[in-house]
Amino acid sequence: MITKRLLRAAESVSAVDGPVGKVAETVGKAVAGTAVDRVLRGSWLGHPVHPLLITAPIGAWTCAAAADFVFDDPVTARRLTGVGLAMVPAAVATGLVELSTLTETRSRRVGALHAATNAVSSVCFLASYAKRRRGAHSAGVAWSLLGLLAMSAAGALGGHLSYALGAGVGREVD
């Protein structure tokens, strides 16, 4: 299966080792042992909070596509795109804190690619929102489609990170 091969190949992308190591070290040093660390990692919940927060932008952007293609409602699609964008900072913050806890090389690589494809997705949705605000609905839809494609790739990488590599799985957060 090609998808499985692509996901496994992500584990070998050594070009991200240096940058992801620096990001993980910087984030780790900035928040280690602080209340911010405990909140962003989910100590109050008993498990990582990142998987919960990512559902907001994913759901909003998927519903925006439904508003475009099923209901032909560009105003609702624009608003939902904005809601998804508003939730991105929280998802990024929790994701970076989770990334800083990864020590296994393959997991860090996949985590870096997951973050990068999410960044591409977010930029696409930001472009979509901007185009829609200017009345360029068709261009906004095109950017959303690219965002959905990137979001799907990011989700596949995130799933691979959790389920195939076991990052964060079965770990209670103190």
C-alpha positions in Angstrom: 0.0 0.0 0.0 1.5 3.3 -1.1 0.2 5.3 1.9 1.9 3.0 4.3 5.2 3.2 2.4 5.0 7.0 2.3 4.3 7.2 6.0 7.2 4.9 6.8 9.4 7.0 4.4 8.7 10.0 6.6 10.6 8.3 9.4 13.8 8.5 7.3 13.7 12.3 6.4 17.0 13.2 8.2 17.0 16.7 6.8 14.7 17.8 9.6 16.9 16.4 12.4 18.8 19.6 13.1 15.8 22.0 13.0 13.4 19.7 15.0 16.1 19.2 17.6 16.6 22.9 18.1 12.9 23.6 18.3 12.3 20.7 20.7 15.2 21.9 22.9 14.1 25.5 22.9 10.5 24.7 23.7 11.5 22.2 26.3 13.8 24.7 28.1 11.2 27.5 27.9 8.4 25.5 29.5 9.9 22.6 31.4 8.5 22.4 34.9 6.3 25.4 34.6 2.6 25.8 34.9 2.4 26.5 31.2 4.0 23.2 30.5 1.5 21.4 32.8 -1.5 23.1 31.1 -0.3 22.6 27.5 0.7 19.0 28.1 -2.6 18.2 29.8 -1.6 17.5 33.4 -5.0 18.7 34.5 -6.6 16.1 32.2 -4.3 13.2 32.8 -3.3 12.9 29.1 -2.1 15.1 26.2 -4.5 17.9 25.3 -3.2 18.3 21.7 -5.4 15.5 20.3 -8.5 17.3 21.7 -7.6 20.7 20.4 -6.9 19.7 16.9 -10.5 18.6 16.4 -11.7 22.3 16.3 -9.8 23.4 13.2 -10.3 20.1 11.5 -14.0 20.2 12.2 -14.4 23.9 11.3 -12.5 23.5 8.0 -14.4 20.3 7.1 -17.7 22.0 7.8 -16.6 25.0 5.7 -16.1 22.6 2.8 -19.6 21.2 3.4 -20.9 24.8 3.4 -19.2 25.4 0.1 -20.1 22.2 -1.7 -23.3 20.9 -0.1 -25.1 24.1 0.9 -23.6 26.7 -1.4 -23.2 29.1 1.5 -20.0 31.1 1.1 -20.7 33.3 4.1 -20.9 30.3 6.4 -17.8 28.8 4.8 -15.8 32.0 5.4 -16.9 32.2 9.0 -16.1 28.5 9.6 -12.7 29.0 8.0 -12.1 31.9 10.4 -13.2 29.8 13.4 -10.6 27.1 12.4 -7.9 29.7 12.1 -8.7 31.1 15.5 -8.1 27.7 17.0 -4.7 27.1 15.3 -2.5 28.9 18.0 -3.8 26.6 20.7 -3.2 23.5 18.6 0.3 24.7 17.7 1.2 25.5 21.3 0.2 22.1 22.5 1.8 20.4 19.5 5.1 22.1 20.1 5.1 21.1 23.8 4.3 17.5 22.8 7.1 17.6 20.1 9.5 18.7 22.8 8.9 15.5 24.7 9.8 13.2 21.8 13.2 11.6 22.1 13.1 8.9 19.5 14.6 10.0 16.2 11.9 8.5 13.9 9.1 10.1 16.0 10.8 13.5 15.9 11.1 13.3 12.2 7.5 12.4 11.7 6.5 15.1 14.2 8.4 17.7 12.3 6.8 16.7 9.0 3.4 16.7 10.8 4.0 20.2 12.0 5.2 21.4 8.6 2.2 20.0 6.7 -0.1 21.6 9.4 1.7 24.9 8.8 1.1 24.5 5.0 -2.6 23.7 5.7 -3.0 26.7 8.0 -1.4 29.1 5.4 -3.8 27.7 2.8 -6.8 28.4 5.0 -5.5 31.8 5.8 -5.2 32.5 2.1 -8.7 31.2 1.6 -10.1 33.4 4.4 -8.3 36.5 2.9 -9.7 35.7 -0.6 -13.2 35.2 0.8 -13.0 38.5 2.7 -12.2 40.3 -0.5 -15.1 38.6 -2.3 -13.0 36.2 -4.3 -15.1 33.2 -3.4 -13.8 30.8 -6.1 -10.2 31.6 -5.2 -11.1 31.0 -1.5 -12.6 27.6 -2.4 -9.4 26.7 -4.3 -7.2 27.6 -1.3 -9.5 25.6 1.0 -9.2 22.5 -1.2 -5.4 22.8 -1.0 -5.7 23.3 2.8 -7.9 20.2 3.1 -5.3 18.2 1.1 -2.5 19.4 3.4 -4.6 18.8 6.5 -5.3 15.3 5.4 -1.5 14.6 4.9 -0.9 16.2 8.3 -3.5 14.0 9.9 -2.1 10.9 8.4 1.4 11.8 9.8 -0.1 12.6 13.2 -1.9 9.3 13.2 1.3 7.5 12.2 3.1 9.2 14.9 0.6 8.1 17.5 -0.5 4.7 16.4 2.4 3.3 14.4 5.2 4.9 16.5 3.4 5.1 19.8 4.3 8.7 20.5 2.2 9.8 23.5 0.1 6.7 23.5 -0.5 5.1 26.9 1.3 8.0 28.6 -0.3 9.7 31.5 0.7 13.3 32.1 1.7 14.3 35.6 
